[in-house]
Amino acid sequence: MTVILAADDFDLTEEAPAKINLALHVTGQRADGYHLLDMLVTFARHGDRLGFRASARDEFSLSGRFSPLLAEESAGGNLVLKARDLLRQAAHDAGFEAPPVHIHLEKNLPVASGIGGGSADAAATLRALTRLWGLSLPSDTITAIALRLGADVPMCLVSRPLIARGIGESIELLPDFPSFAMVLGNPLVGVSTPEVFRLLGRKDNPPFALSWQAKSGRMQWIETINGLRNDLEPPARTLCTQIATLSQLIDSQGALTTRMSGSGATCFGLFDNIEQATAAAVSLHSLRPDWYFQATETIAGGT
Ligand code: C5P
């Protein structure tokens, strides 16, 4: 008999919130080819969930709507296992035990979709195993491991509203940033991040000129966000024609802002409140039952 596990069946659970790029400006390129970015980032309450428990040997299991895709591609799964292995190595180097562990990934987020699923899973693994193994490693060591796993992993470690610069390693927290009601939409077509970067027309776009003050309210932030862009959206739209339709559908539900996150194809709409976001998700689902729509709220700064 096959037992289907869920994250809640485990001793320790950890959330892996979806990462939302409210804005992303490409401002330059490093000698190694990585692009310099200014990113306004927040995190959704909706995300993947992971479960952890001590085990006689290392194990990894999957469940959730998007787990079949991962089993095929194993991209996000591999990032979880890479995070486990790199943290274990650092633990051993510092004289800690890092015994075998069963990790379960409940994959609720679409794969390769610009909302950091794999990065969020890797960051959640670093946070949870630090607790499970009782590690006290310098935060610099954990951040360095996170950056080795991917440019978005350090910000997913924090999972709070922030501005990230460089390739994502330079992080400024926004403790007064508000929570937003949001709809996430995805046409369930994966978009390749390197391909999107390759198709970029300009790599020296203006950086953020932010007019935000620490105590800006929700509507002031919406105005600020509306004045910013995602520079990866035009090249992603040429690779994935469904993005234009998706964006227009979300917009038609009365969103205050509609934009693509990361390198796509996920688009988000910001709404006045969760009731409106929920109604929009229901309506979008009836228009395109084959796509992914999810109403959620983002995590406020300082929580
Ligand atoms: O860091 P991550 O593995 O998510 O990046 C995937 C790919 O996206 C990189 O190999 C690189 O081609 C591109 N990328 C980039 N500049 C960034 C982040 C990613 O060119 N700042």
py3Dmol code that shows the C-alpha trace and the ligand (Angstrom):
import py3Dmol

protein = """\
ATOM      1  CA  MET A   1       0.000   0.000   0.000  1.00  0.00           C
ATOM      2  CA  THR A   2       1.358   3.443  -0.917  1.00  0.00           C
ATOM      3  CA  VAL A   3       0.980   5.957   1.885  1.00  0.00           C
ATOM      4  CA  ILE A   4       0.579   9.532   0.649  1.00  0.00           C
ATOM      5  CA  LEU A   5       2.382  11.840   3.020  1.00  0.00           C
ATOM      6  CA  ALA A   6       1.778  15.537   3.664  1.00  0.00           C
ATOM      7  CA  ALA A   7       4.072  18.063   5.369  1.00  0.00           C
ATOM      8  CA  ASP A   8       1.834  17.995   8.465  1.00  0.00           C
ATOM      9  CA  ASP A   9       2.683  14.318   9.080  1.00  0.00           C
ATOM     10  CA  PHE A  10       6.204  15.395  10.070  1.00  0.00           C
ATOM     11  CA  ASP A  11       7.722  16.504  13.417  1.00  0.00           C
ATOM     12  CA  LEU A  12       8.785  19.842  12.023  1.00  0.00           C
ATOM     13  CA  THR A  13       7.088  21.823   9.265  1.00  0.00           C
ATOM     14  CA  GLU A  14       8.413  24.868   7.463  1.00  0.00           C
ATOM     15  CA  GLU A  15       6.609  27.219   5.074  1.00  0.00           C
ATOM     16  CA  ALA A  16       8.232  28.180   1.776  1.00  0.00           C
ATOM     17  CA  PRO A  17       6.317  31.384   0.838  1.00  0.00           C
ATOM     18  CA  ALA A  18       6.056  32.339  -2.838  1.00  0.00           C
ATOM     19  CA  LYS A  19       8.436  35.205  -3.702  1.00  0.00           C
ATOM     20  CA  ILE A  20       6.807  38.068  -5.563  1.00  0.00           C
ATOM     21  CA  ASN A  21       8.852  40.630  -7.494  1.00  0.00           C
ATOM     22  CA  LEU A  22       6.620  43.687  -7.201  1.00  0.00           C
ATOM     23  CA  ALA A  23       9.215  45.369  -9.439  1.00  0.00           C
ATOM     24  CA  LEU A  24      12.476  44.298 -11.077  1.00  0.00           C
ATOM     25  CA  HIS A  25      14.833  46.658 -12.917  1.00  0.00           C
ATOM     26  CA  VAL A  26      17.842  45.280 -14.804  1.00  0.00           C
ATOM     27  CA  THR A  27      20.586  47.848 -14.179  1.00  0.00           C
ATOM     28  CA  GLY A  28      23.748  46.170 -15.483  1.00  0.00           C
ATOM     29  CA  GLN A  29      25.696  42.977 -15.985  1.00  0.00           C
ATOM     30  CA  ARG A  30      28.663  41.521 -14.091  1.00  0.00           C
ATOM     31  CA  ALA A  31      31.776  40.180 -15.808  1.00  0.00           C
ATOM     32  CA  ASP A  32      30.565  36.607 -15.074  1.00  0.00           C
ATOM     33  CA  GLY A  33      27.339  37.229 -17.052  1.00  0.00           C
ATOM     34  CA  TYR A  34      24.971  37.569 -14.066  1.00  0.00           C
ATOM     35  CA  HIS A  35      22.717  40.602 -14.265  1.00  0.00           C
ATOM     36  CA  LEU A  36      22.573  43.400 -11.718  1.00  0.00           C
ATOM     37  CA  LEU A  37      19.041  43.958 -10.524  1.00  0.00           C
ATOM     38  CA  ASP A  38      17.021  46.303  -8.330  1.00  0.00           C
ATOM     39  CA  MET A  39      14.116  44.310  -6.906  1.00  0.00           C
ATOM     40  CA  LEU A  40      11.161  45.221  -4.721  1.00  0.00           C
ATOM     41  CA  VAL A  41      10.171  41.889  -3.244  1.00  0.00           C
ATOM     42  CA  THR A  42       7.430  40.612  -0.987  1.00  0.00           C
ATOM     43  CA  PHE A  43       6.255  37.130   0.002  1.00  0.00           C
ATOM     44  CA  ALA A  44       2.828  35.471  -0.147  1.00  0.00           C
ATOM     45  CA  ARG A  45       1.204  33.485   2.636  1.00  0.00           C
ATOM     46  CA  HIS A  46       0.566  30.835  -0.031  1.00  0.00           C
ATOM     47  CA  GLY A  47       3.527  28.640  -0.877  1.00  0.00           C
ATOM     48  CA  ASP A  48       5.115  25.219  -0.690  1.00  0.00           C
ATOM     49  CA  ARG A  49       5.304  23.429   2.668  1.00  0.00           C
ATOM     50  CA  LEU A  50       8.064  21.155   3.846  1.00  0.00           C
ATOM     51  CA  GLY A  51       8.144  18.497   6.556  1.00  0.00           C
ATOM     52  CA  PHE A  52      11.248  17.158   8.331  1.00  0.00           C
ATOM     53  CA  ARG A  53      12.007  14.280  10.707  1.00  0.00           C
ATOM     54  CA  ALA A  54      14.997  12.294  11.880  1.00  0.00           C
ATOM     55  CA  SER A  55      15.330   9.060   9.929  1.00  0.00           C
ATOM     56  CA  ALA A  56      17.589   6.007   9.752  1.00  0.00           C
ATOM     57  CA  ARG A  57      18.707   7.168   6.290  1.00  0.00           C
ATOM     58  CA  ASP A  58      18.266  10.269   4.133  1.00  0.00           C
ATOM     59  CA  GLU A  59      14.887  10.218   2.377  1.00  0.00           C
ATOM     60  CA  PHE A  60      12.960  12.611   0.138  1.00  0.00           C
ATOM     61  CA  SER A  61       9.256  12.463  -0.720  1.00  0.00           C
ATOM     62  CA  LEU A  62       6.854  14.674  -2.646  1.00  0.00           C
ATOM     63  CA  SER A  63       3.150  15.513  -2.668  1.00  0.00           C
ATOM     64  CA  GLY A  64       0.977  18.423  -3.849  1.00  0.00           C
ATOM     65  CA  ARG A  65      -0.595  19.614  -7.109  1.00  0.00           C
ATOM     66  CA  PHE A  66       2.718  20.271  -8.864  1.00  0.00           C
ATOM     67  CA  SER A  67       4.736  17.324  -7.517  1.00  0.00           C
ATOM     68  CA  PRO A  68       4.354  15.228 -10.720  1.00  0.00           C
ATOM     69  CA  LEU A  69       6.140  17.977 -12.678  1.00  0.00           C
ATOM     70  CA  LEU A  70       8.942  18.067 -10.141  1.00  0.00           C
ATOM     71  CA  ALA A  71       9.315  14.308 -10.213  1.00  0.00           C
ATOM     72  CA  GLU A  72       9.921  14.700 -13.967  1.00  0.00           C
ATOM     73  CA  GLU A  73      12.236  17.700 -13.802  1.00  0.00           C
ATOM     74  CA  SER A  74      13.472  17.219 -10.241  1.00  0.00           C
ATOM     75  CA  ALA A  75      14.699  20.854 -10.306  1.00  0.00           C
ATOM     76  CA  GLY A  76      13.138  22.088  -7.059  1.00  0.00           C
ATOM     77  CA  GLY A  77      13.711  18.723  -5.431  1.00  0.00           C
ATOM     78  CA  ASN A  78      17.372  18.849  -6.260  1.00  0.00           C
ATOM     79  CA  LEU A  79      17.697  22.303  -4.752  1.00  0.00           C
ATOM     80  CA  VAL A  80      16.263  20.962  -1.469  1.00  0.00           C
ATOM     81  CA  LEU A  81      18.776  18.105  -1.486  1.00  0.00           C
ATOM     82  CA  LYS A  82      21.627  20.447  -2.458  1.00  0.00           C
ATOM     83  CA  ALA A  83      20.662  22.721   0.462  1.00  0.00           C
ATOM     84  CA  ARG A  84      20.666  19.703   2.828  1.00  0.00           C
ATOM     85  CA  ASP A  85      24.085  18.551   1.569  1.00  0.00           C
ATOM     86  CA  LEU A  86      25.753  21.996   1.697  1.00  0.00           C
ATOM     87  CA  LEU A  87      24.401  22.686   5.201  1.00  0.00           C
ATOM     88  CA  ARG A  88      25.500  19.238   6.394  1.00  0.00           C
ATOM     89  CA  GLN A  89      29.019  19.894   5.071  1.00  0.00           C
ATOM     90  CA  ALA A  90      29.160  23.264   6.864  1.00  0.00           C
ATOM     91  CA  ALA A  91      27.804  21.620  10.046  1.00  0.00           C
ATOM     92  CA  HIS A  92      30.486  18.901   9.935  1.00  0.00           C
ATOM     93  CA  ASP A  93      33.199  21.511   9.291  1.00  0.00           C
ATOM     94  CA  ALA A  94      32.040  23.339  12.453  1.00  0.00           C
ATOM     95  CA  GLY A  95      32.020  20.106  14.520  1.00  0.00           C
ATOM     96  CA  PHE A  96      28.212  19.515  14.585  1.00  0.00           C
ATOM     97  CA  GLU A  97      26.396  16.258  13.897  1.00  0.00           C
ATOM     98  CA  ALA A  98      23.985  16.392  10.968  1.00  0.00           C
ATOM     99  CA  PRO A  99      22.239  12.991  11.091  1.00  0.00           C
ATOM    100  CA  PRO A 100      20.047  11.486   8.342  1.00  0.00           C
ATOM    101  CA  VAL A 101      16.724  13.179   7.739  1.00  0.00           C
ATOM    102  CA  HIS A 102      13.497  12.510   5.856  1.00  0.00           C
ATOM    103  CA  ILE A 103      12.431  15.656   3.971  1.00  0.00           C
ATOM    104  CA  HIS A 104       8.956  15.942   2.488  1.00  0.00           C
ATOM    105  CA  LEU A 105       8.087  18.650  -0.063  1.00  0.00           C
ATOM    106  CA  GLU A 106       4.455  19.600  -0.599  1.00  0.00           C
ATOM    107  CA  LYS A 107       4.681  21.302  -4.005  1.00  0.00           C
ATOM    108  CA  ASN A 108       1.809  23.787  -4.212  1.00  0.00           C
ATOM    109  CA  LEU A 109       3.546  26.359  -6.453  1.00  0.00           C
ATOM    110  CA  PRO A 110       3.908  25.989 -10.220  1.00  0.00           C
ATOM    111  CA  VAL A 111       7.409  24.978 -11.298  1.00  0.00           C
ATOM    112  CA  ALA A 112       9.827  27.388 -13.091  1.00  0.00           C
ATOM    113  CA  SER A 113       7.299  30.172 -12.739  1.00  0.00           C
ATOM    114  CA  GLY A 114       9.086  33.310 -11.440  1.00  0.00           C
ATOM    115  CA  ILE A 115       7.826  33.088  -7.864  1.00  0.00           C
ATOM    116  CA  GLY A 116      10.904  31.393  -6.505  1.00  0.00           C
ATOM    117  CA  GLY A 117       9.442  27.967  -5.699  1.00  0.00           C
ATOM    118  CA  GLY A 118      12.751  26.094  -5.837  1.00  0.00           C
ATOM    119  CA  SER A 119      14.598  28.953  -4.091  1.00  0.00           C
ATOM    120  CA  ALA A 120      11.938  29.163  -1.359  1.00  0.00           C
ATOM    121  CA  ASP A 121      12.137  25.383  -0.846  1.00  0.00           C
ATOM    122  CA  ALA A 122      15.938  25.541  -0.527  1.00  0.00           C
ATOM    123  CA  ALA A 123      15.732  28.444   1.958  1.00  0.00           C
ATOM    124  CA  ALA A 124      13.069  26.623   4.014  1.00  0.00           C
ATOM    125  CA  THR A 125      15.359  23.569   4.100  1.00  0.00           C
ATOM    126  CA  LEU A 126      18.241  25.683   5.453  1.00  0.00           C
ATOM    127  CA  ARG A 127      15.992  27.227   8.154  1.00  0.00           C
ATOM    128  CA  ALA A 128      14.410  23.946   9.229  1.00  0.00           C
ATOM    129  CA  LEU A 129      17.570  21.805   9.273  1.00  0.00           C
ATOM    130  CA  THR A 130      19.369  24.490  11.297  1.00  0.00           C
ATOM    131  CA  ARG A 131      16.651  23.936  13.939  1.00  0.00           C
ATOM    132  CA  LEU A 132      16.365  20.142  13.588  1.00  0.00           C
ATOM    133  CA  TRP A 133      20.134  19.671  13.865  1.00  0.00           C
ATOM    134  CA  GLY A 134      20.490  22.328  16.602  1.00  0.00           C
ATOM    135  CA  LEU A 135      23.159  24.192  14.616  1.00  0.00           C
ATOM    136  CA  SER A 136      24.563  27.532  15.668  1.00  0.00           C
ATOM    137  CA  LEU A 137      26.431  28.570  12.545  1.00  0.00           C
ATOM    138  CA  PRO A 138      27.302  32.227  11.819  1.00  0.00           C
ATOM    139  CA  SER A 139      24.530  33.837   9.738  1.00  0.00           C
ATOM    140  CA  ASP A 140      27.196  34.732   7.125  1.00  0.00           C
ATOM    141  CA  THR A 141      27.849  31.010   6.595  1.00  0.00           C
ATOM    142  CA  ILE A 142      24.141  30.299   6.002  1.00  0.00           C
ATOM    143  CA  THR A 143      23.806  33.313   3.669  1.00  0.00           C
ATOM    144  CA  ALA A 144      26.870  32.169   1.678  1.00  0.00           C
ATOM    145  CA  ILE A 145      25.334  28.685   1.286  1.00  0.00           C
ATOM    146  CA  ALA A 146      22.049  30.305   0.206  1.00  0.00           C
ATOM    147  CA  LEU A 147      23.809  32.373  -2.486  1.00  0.00           C
ATOM    148  CA  ARG A 148      25.602  29.273  -3.798  1.00  0.00           C
ATOM    149  CA  LEU A 149      22.176  27.646  -4.226  1.00  0.00           C
ATOM    150  CA  GLY A 150      20.792  30.547  -6.300  1.00  0.00           C
ATOM    151  CA  ALA A 151      20.590  34.321  -6.486  1.00  0.00           C
ATOM    152  CA  ASP A 152      17.066  34.370  -4.982  1.00  0.00           C
ATOM    153  CA  VAL A 153      17.774  32.029  -2.064  1.00  0.00           C
ATOM    154  CA  PRO A 154      19.200  34.687   0.352  1.00  0.00           C
ATOM    155  CA  MET A 155      16.007  36.772   0.046  1.00  0.00           C
ATOM    156  CA  CYS A 156      13.863  33.647   0.495  1.00  0.00           C
ATOM    157  CA  LEU A 157      15.785  32.951   3.725  1.00  0.00           C
ATOM    158  CA  VAL A 158      14.378  36.251   5.032  1.00  0.00           C
ATOM    159  CA  SER A 159      10.859  35.879   3.469  1.00  0.00           C
ATOM    160  CA  ARG A 160       9.870  39.415   4.489  1.00  0.00           C
ATOM    161  CA  PRO A 161       9.306  42.548   2.310  1.00  0.00           C
ATOM    162  CA  LEU A 162      12.643  43.887   1.103  1.00  0.00           C
ATOM    163  CA  ILE A 163      14.639  45.660  -1.558  1.00  0.00           C
ATOM    164  CA  ALA A 164      17.372  43.497  -3.070  1.00  0.00           C
ATOM    165  CA  ARG A 165      20.223  44.776  -5.184  1.00  0.00           C
ATOM    166  CA  GLY A 166      23.291  43.284  -6.881  1.00  0.00           C
ATOM    167  CA  ILE A 167      22.231  39.830  -8.065  1.00  0.00           C
ATOM    168  CA  GLY A 168      20.039  39.541  -4.968  1.00  0.00           C
ATOM    169  CA  GLU A 169      22.707  39.352  -2.248  1.00  0.00           C
ATOM    170  CA  SER A 170      22.416  42.938  -1.013  1.00  0.00           C
ATOM    171  CA  ILE A 171      19.218  43.064   1.045  1.00  0.00           C
ATOM    172  CA  GLU A 172      17.454  45.982   2.760  1.00  0.00           C
ATOM    173  CA  LEU A 173      14.429  44.999   4.876  1.00  0.00           C
ATOM    174  CA  LEU A 174      11.250  47.113   4.758  1.00  0.00           C
ATOM    175  CA  PRO A 175       9.847  46.750   8.299  1.00  0.00           C
ATOM    176  CA  ASP A 176       6.851  49.052   7.664  1.00  0.00           C
ATOM    177  CA  PHE A 177       5.829  47.551   4.322  1.00  0.00           C
ATOM    178  CA  PRO A 178       2.077  46.748   4.172  1.00  0.00           C
ATOM    179  CA  SER A 179       0.338  43.468   3.418  1.00  0.00           C
ATOM    180  CA  PHE A 180      -1.450  43.271   0.041  1.00  0.00           C
ATOM    181  CA  ALA A 181      -4.362  41.159  -1.149  1.00  0.00           C
ATOM    182  CA  MET A 182      -3.195  39.424  -4.316  1.00  0.00           C
ATOM    183  CA  VAL A 183      -4.124  37.002  -7.052  1.00  0.00           C
ATOM    184  CA  LEU A 184      -1.393  34.861  -8.566  1.00  0.00           C
ATOM    185  CA  GLY A 185      -1.957  33.500 -12.079  1.00  0.00           C
ATOM    186  CA  ASN A 186       0.083  31.144 -14.206  1.00  0.00           C
ATOM    187  CA  PRO A 187      -0.650  29.633 -17.649  1.00  0.00           C
ATOM    188  CA  LEU A 188       1.250  26.484 -16.582  1.00  0.00           C
ATOM    189  CA  VAL A 189       3.930  27.011 -19.182  1.00  0.00           C
ATOM    190  CA  GLY A 190       7.463  27.020 -17.771  1.00  0.00           C
ATOM    191  CA  VAL A 191       9.738  29.896 -18.831  1.00  0.00           C
ATOM    192  CA  SER A 192      13.518  29.470 -18.868  1.00  0.00           C
ATOM    193  CA  THR A 193      15.211  32.209 -16.782  1.00  0.00           C
ATOM    194  CA  PRO A 194      18.516  32.213 -18.775  1.00  0.00           C
ATOM    195  CA  GLU A 195      16.511  32.468 -22.043  1.00  0.00           C
ATOM    196  CA  VAL A 196      14.592  35.517 -20.739  1.00  0.00           C
ATOM    197  CA  PHE A 197      17.843  37.228 -19.706  1.00  0.00           C
ATOM    198  CA  ARG A 198      19.365  36.353 -23.092  1.00  0.00           C
ATOM    199  CA  LEU A 199      16.524  38.119 -24.916  1.00  0.00           C
ATOM    200  CA  LEU A 200      16.841  41.337 -22.896  1.00  0.00           C
ATOM    201  CA  GLY A 201      17.129  44.336 -25.178  1.00  0.00           C
ATOM    202  CA  ARG A 202      18.704  46.711 -22.636  1.00  0.00           C
ATOM    203  CA  LYS A 203      20.766  45.830 -19.625  1.00  0.00           C
ATOM    204  CA  ASP A 204      21.468  49.346 -18.336  1.00  0.00           C
ATOM    205  CA  ASN A 205      17.981  50.466 -17.375  1.00  0.00           C
ATOM    206  CA  PRO A 206      17.581  53.172 -14.721  1.00  0.00           C
ATOM    207  CA  PRO A 207      17.750  51.831 -11.131  1.00  0.00           C
ATOM    208  CA  PHE A 208      14.884  52.387  -8.675  1.00  0.00           C
ATOM    209  CA  ALA A 209      14.083  56.018  -7.992  1.00  0.00           C
ATOM    210  CA  LEU A 210      11.972  55.274  -4.957  1.00  0.00           C
ATOM    211  CA  SER A 211       9.913  57.988  -3.399  1.00  0.00           C
ATOM    212  CA  TRP A 212       8.818  55.770  -0.489  1.00  0.00           C
ATOM    213  CA  GLN A 213       9.019  56.907   3.056  1.00  0.00           C
ATOM    214  CA  ALA A 214       9.303  54.465   5.926  1.00  0.00           C
ATOM    215  CA  LYS A 215       5.662  54.990   6.916  1.00  0.00           C
ATOM    216  CA  SER A 216       4.085  55.008   3.458  1.00  0.00           C
ATOM    217  CA  GLY A 217       0.602  53.463   3.449  1.00  0.00           C
ATOM    218  CA  ARG A 218      -0.828  50.839   1.107  1.00  0.00           C
ATOM    219  CA  MET A 219      -2.075  53.299  -1.552  1.00  0.00           C
ATOM    220  CA  GLN A 220       1.208  55.259  -1.568  1.00  0.00           C
ATOM    221  CA  TRP A 221       3.046  51.990  -2.156  1.00  0.00           C
ATOM    222  CA  ILE A 222       0.645  51.088  -4.987  1.00  0.00           C
ATOM    223  CA  GLU A 223       1.508  54.426  -6.628  1.00  0.00           C
ATOM    224  CA  THR A 224       5.213  53.739  -6.154  1.00  0.00           C
ATOM    225  CA  ILE A 225       4.871  50.206  -7.551  1.00  0.00           C
ATOM    226  CA  ASN A 226       2.881  51.491 -10.536  1.00  0.00           C
ATOM    227  CA  GLY A 227       5.792  53.839 -11.316  1.00  0.00           C
ATOM    228  CA  LEU A 228       8.234  50.897 -11.468  1.00  0.00           C
ATOM    229  CA  ARG A 229       8.569  48.007 -13.972  1.00  0.00           C
ATOM    230  CA  ASN A 230       9.597  44.439 -14.483  1.00  0.00           C
ATOM    231  CA  ASP A 231      12.259  44.689 -17.193  1.00  0.00           C
ATOM    232  CA  LEU A 232      12.041  40.923 -17.740  1.00  0.00           C
ATOM    233  CA  GLU A 233       8.380  41.116 -18.743  1.00  0.00           C
ATOM    234  CA  PRO A 234       8.858  42.206 -22.416  1.00  0.00           C
ATOM    235  CA  PRO A 235      11.359  39.393 -23.254  1.00  0.00           C
ATOM    236  CA  ALA A 236       9.252  36.848 -21.306  1.00  0.00           C
ATOM    237  CA  ARG A 237       6.176  37.900 -23.328  1.00  0.00           C
ATOM    238  CA  THR A 238       7.998  37.128 -26.568  1.00  0.00           C
ATOM    239  CA  LEU A 239       8.896  33.645 -25.267  1.00  0.00           C
ATOM    240  CA  CYS A 240       5.470  32.916 -23.777  1.00  0.00           C
ATOM    241  CA  THR A 241       2.541  34.481 -25.617  1.00  0.00           C
ATOM    242  CA  GLN A 242       0.070  33.436 -22.879  1.00  0.00           C
ATOM    243  CA  ILE A 243       1.528  36.101 -20.528  1.00  0.00           C
ATOM    244  CA  ALA A 244      -0.216  38.938 -22.406  1.00  0.00           C
ATOM    245  CA  THR A 245      -3.583  37.152 -22.193  1.00  0.00           C
ATOM    246  CA  LEU A 246      -3.062  36.275 -18.522  1.00  0.00           C
ATOM    247  CA  SER A 247      -2.109  39.840 -17.622  1.00  0.00           C
ATOM    248  CA  GLN A 248      -5.127  41.240 -19.453  1.00  0.00           C
ATOM    249  CA  LEU A 249      -7.464  38.734 -17.727  1.00  0.00           C
ATOM    250  CA  ILE A 250      -6.191  39.671 -14.245  1.00  0.00           C
ATOM    251  CA  ASP A 251      -6.405  43.363 -15.106  1.00  0.00           C
ATOM    252  CA  SER A 252     -10.027  42.941 -16.232  1.00  0.00           C
ATOM    253  CA  GLN A 253     -10.919  41.775 -12.694  1.00  0.00           C
ATOM    254  CA  GLY A 254     -10.245  45.284 -11.385  1.00  0.00           C
ATOM    255  CA  ALA A 255      -6.677  44.817 -10.125  1.00  0.00           C
ATOM    256  CA  LEU A 256      -4.938  47.959  -8.823  1.00  0.00           C
ATOM    257  CA  THR A 257      -1.705  46.743 -10.388  1.00  0.00           C
ATOM    258  CA  THR A 258      -0.984  43.794 -12.680  1.00  0.00           C
ATOM    259  CA  ARG A 259       2.590  42.693 -13.372  1.00  0.00           C
ATOM    260  CA  MET A 260       4.729  39.655 -14.066  1.00  0.00           C
ATOM    261  CA  SER A 261       6.970  38.335 -11.259  1.00  0.00           C
ATOM    262  CA  GLY A 262      10.638  37.389 -11.791  1.00  0.00           C
ATOM    263  CA  SER A 263      11.309  35.866 -15.196  1.00  0.00           C
ATOM    264  CA  GLY A 264       7.682  34.694 -15.472  1.00  0.00           C
ATOM    265  CA  ALA A 265       5.331  33.379 -16.400  1.00  0.00           C
ATOM    266  CA  THR A 266       3.455  34.045 -13.118  1.00  0.00           C
ATOM    267  CA  CYS A 267       1.617  37.384 -13.041  1.00  0.00           C
ATOM    268  CA  PHE A 268       0.082  38.944  -9.957  1.00  0.00           C
ATOM    269  CA  GLY A 269      -2.754  41.385  -9.445  1.00  0.00           C
ATOM    270  CA  LEU A 270      -2.998  43.562  -6.331  1.00  0.00           C
ATOM    271  CA  PHE A 271      -6.506  44.099  -4.948  1.00  0.00           C
ATOM    272  CA  ASP A 272      -8.086  46.282  -2.279  1.00  0.00           C
ATOM    273  CA  ASN A 273      -8.908  43.382   0.016  1.00  0.00           C
ATOM    274  CA  ILE A 274      -8.860  39.596   0.234  1.00  0.00           C
ATOM    275  CA  GLU A 275     -12.593  39.304  -0.559  1.00  0.00           C
ATOM    276  CA  GLN A 276     -12.030  41.018  -3.921  1.00  0.00           C
ATOM    277  CA  ALA A 277      -8.924  38.919  -4.580  1.00  0.00           C
ATOM    278  CA  THR A 278     -10.825  35.708  -3.772  1.00  0.00           C
ATOM    279  CA  ALA A 279     -13.744  36.702  -6.045  1.00  0.00           C
ATOM    280  CA  ALA A 280     -11.266  37.541  -8.826  1.00  0.00           C
ATOM    281  CA  ALA A 281      -9.541  34.139  -8.465  1.00  0.00           C
ATOM    282  CA  VAL A 282     -12.917  32.339  -8.678  1.00  0.00           C
ATOM    283  CA  SER A 283     -13.895  34.317 -11.788  1.00  0.00           C
ATOM    284  CA  LEU A 284     -10.467  33.779 -13.422  1.00  0.00           C
ATOM    285  CA  HIS A 285     -10.672  30.063 -12.684  1.00  0.00           C
ATOM    286  CA  SER A 286     -14.033  29.853 -14.453  1.00  0.00           C
ATOM    287  CA  LEU A 287     -12.587  31.727 -17.462  1.00  0.00           C
ATOM    288  CA  ARG A 288      -9.473  29.519 -17.676  1.00  0.00           C
ATOM    289  CA  PRO A 289      -9.978  26.309 -15.660  1.00  0.00           C
ATOM    290  CA  ASP A 290      -6.762  24.891 -17.167  1.00  0.00           C
ATOM    291  CA  TRP A 291      -4.571  27.653 -15.659  1.00  0.00           C
ATOM    292  CA  TYR A 292      -3.448  28.276 -12.079  1.00  0.00           C
ATOM    293  CA  PHE A 293      -5.075  31.035 -10.019  1.00  0.00           C
ATOM    294  CA  GLN A 294      -4.610  31.568  -6.306  1.00  0.00           C
ATOM    295  CA  ALA A 295      -5.852  34.339  -4.015  1.00  0.00           C
ATOM    296  CA  THR A 296      -3.525  35.111  -1.134  1.00  0.00           C
ATOM    297  CA  GLU A 297      -2.243  37.887   1.114  1.00  0.00           C
ATOM    298  CA  THR A 298       1.350  39.004   1.324  1.00  0.00           C
ATOM    299  CA  ILE A 299       3.332  39.042   4.572  1.00  0.00           C
ATOM    300  CA  ALA A 300       3.648  42.543   6.083  1.00  0.00           C
ATOM    301  CA  GLY A 301       7.059  43.906   7.077  1.00  0.00           C
ATOM    302  CA  GLY A 302       8.064  43.602  10.720  1.00  0.00           C
ATOM    303  CA  THR A 303       5.876  40.540  11.411  1.00  0.00           C
TER     304      THR A 303
END
"""
ligand_1 = """\
21
C5P
O 20.409 32.108 -9.645
P 19.530 31.265 -10.480
O 19.999 29.832 -10.540
O 18.091 31.397 -10.159
O 19.684 31.828 -11.973
C 19.322 31.104 -13.130
C 19.994 31.742 -14.351
O 19.423 33.018 -14.603
C 21.474 31.996 -14.219
O 22.213 30.846 -14.578
C 21.702 33.166 -15.168
O 21.762 32.690 -16.501
C 20.418 33.956 -15.056
N 20.517 35.054 -14.074
C 21.175 36.218 -14.431
N 21.264 37.248 -13.529
C 20.708 37.132 -12.303
C 20.029 35.957 -11.925
C 19.952 34.927 -12.838
O 21.679 36.352 -15.544
N 20.808 38.139 -11.448
"""
view = py3Dmol.view(width=600, height=400)
view.addModel(protein, "pdb")
view.setStyle({"model": 0}, {"cartoon": {"style": "trace"}})
view.addModel(ligand_1, "xyz")
view.setStyle({"model": 1}, {"stick": {}})
view.zoomTo()
view.show()
